[in-house]
């Protein structure tokens, strides 16, 4: 009985998370400077592609890895194809993300921490790109 209840809770939580963050392509731009850009692809097999571009980088850095979505927190651990950035851990608070908010002109405001850019959360506007 306990295992059946646990399975039911896991299925329900997966469906709730799936409703918040859809698979596919996204674009994000930082709110303050509009200089940090990221492209994000979420796949059904829990893999992701993230491309990070900042004025401090000579060219965009592509990264590949895996992601999890637990509650309102998206986390990704990615390996990057650059000598400037080998790995990155990305955490995004997706509380404001739903199918409608990411399709608005402005997008959904999210807090993002990219460990390679520092420990402080930055505000980004996240929009669906496909």
N, C-alpha and C positions, 0 to 999 in steps of 0.2 A: 504494500500500500504506500509506504513512504517513497519507494522508488518511482511509483506511478505519479505521485504528487510532485516529486522533484522533476520528472520528465515534463509534466504539464507546465510547471513554472518556467522551465528552460524554453519550451516551445513558445509560450506566451511572451516571454521577454525578448526572444529572437524576433518575433513578429512585430513587437512594438519598436524595437531598434530598426528593423527593416523599413518600417513606415517613416521613421525620422530621416534616415540617410539612405538614399537610393544608390544603387550601383551606377557607374558611368563616369563621365568626365566633369570636372569642376575647375573653376578658376578662382583664385583668391588674391586680393590686393590689400596691403596694410592700410588701415584707416588714417593714420597720422601723416605719413609722408607720401603714400601712394607709390613708393619706390621699390618696395619688396613685393615680388610677384611669385606665385606658385601655381603650377598646374598639377592637378591631382586626378588619378584614375583609380577607381575602386572596382575590383573584379569579384565575381561570385566565389572564387576559390580562396578568398581572403588575402590575395596579393594586391599590391598597389605600386603605382609609378608616381613619383613626385619629382617635379622639376622646380628647382629653386633658383630665382634670379634676383640679385640685389646689385646696387651700384658698386659695391665693394668687390664683386666678382667680375673677372674679365669676360666670362660667358656663362650662360645658364648651366646649372649642374643637374644632370639627370640621376635619379636614384630609384632603386627597385627594392622591394621588401615585402613584408607581411603586415597586416593590420588586425586589430581587434576593436570591437565596439562593445563596451560594457556600460550599461546605463546611459549617461549623457557624455561619456568620454570615449573619443576615438583616439587610439594610440597606434603608431606605426614605428617599426624599427626597419630602417632602410640602409642599404649599402650604396654608396655613391661612386660615380665614375669620374673621379677628379683627385688630383694630388692635393688640392686645397681642402677637400672635404671627403674623408673616407667613409664615415658613417654618420647617421643622424637619427635621433629619436624625436618624434613629433607627437605632440598631444594637443587635441582640439576639443574644446567644450562645445558640444553640438546641441545644447539645450534649446537654442533658437532655430534649429534646422528642422524644416519639414518640407514636403514637396512644393508647397506654395511659396515659402519664404525664399528658397534658393532660385526661384524663377521670377522674382520681382526685379525691377530695374536696378535697385541698389543691392539686392542679395540679402543674405542673412548675416548678422554680425556674430562672429565667433571669437573666442579667446584662443590664441595659439602659442604654444611654447615649442620652439625648435632649439634643442640643446646646443646645436652648433652656432646659433646666433645669440645665445645667452639664456639665463634662467628666468627672466621676466616674461610674463604673458604679454603678447601683442594683440591688438584688435585687428581683425581682418574682415573683409566683406567676402562672403563665399557665394558663388553663383554657379548654377548648373550650366555646363558648356555644351551639352549635346541634346 
